[in-house]
């Protein structure tokens, strides 16, 4: 899943509108809208605030690359 898809799914699991979700997480509604559209560039702080509701935290994950032949 992409970040926009994940954000929308998390918000819907919580049963909240974009405005309610934003207020609950302490970010602007615009942040939620932009992330869900895939046009936003949220800060790590904003993403952590949103993810905290679900016991998650933003982190770095190693990308698996195919070995060159």
N, C-alpha and C positions, 0 to 999 in steps of 0.2 A: 504494500500500500504506500501511496505517496503521502507527504505531510498534509496536503489539502484533504485527501480522502480520510486520513486518520483523524484529523481535527473534526471534520463534520461527523464522522461516526461516533467519536467520543462525546461530542455535544448532544447528539441525538440519544445516545445511551443514557445520558444524564437527564433527558427529557426537557431540555432548555432551548429557548430561542437564542439567536445570536446575541441579542442585547442582554438577556438574562445571564448567559454564559460569560459574557465579557464582564459584567458587573460582579458576578460571583468570583471570577478569577482575578479581578483587579486590573484589567486591561481595557482598552477602548473597544467599542463595537467595531470600529474600523479595522483594528488589528485582526479580529476574528473574521470579518468579511474578506479582507485581503488574503489571509492565509487560505481560507476555504476556496477562494477563486484561483489560487495559485499565483497571485500577483503581488503578494506581500513579501516583505523581507524582515520577518520578526527577529527581535533580539533573542539571544539565548535565555535571558531573564524572562521575557514574555512567554517563551515556549515552556520554560520550567514552571512558571506560574500556572499555566494551563494544564500541564501534565501532572502536576502535584495532586490534583483532585483524584487521579487514578493511581497514585502511588508510583508515578514514573518520573524520570529525570532525563534530560537531554544528555546524550553522551556520544562519544566517537566510537564507531564500529569499523573494524577492519574490513576493507573491500576485498573480496576474493577475486583475483584476476586469473584468467586462463594463462597457462604457461605457453610461451612462444614456442612454436614448432620448429 
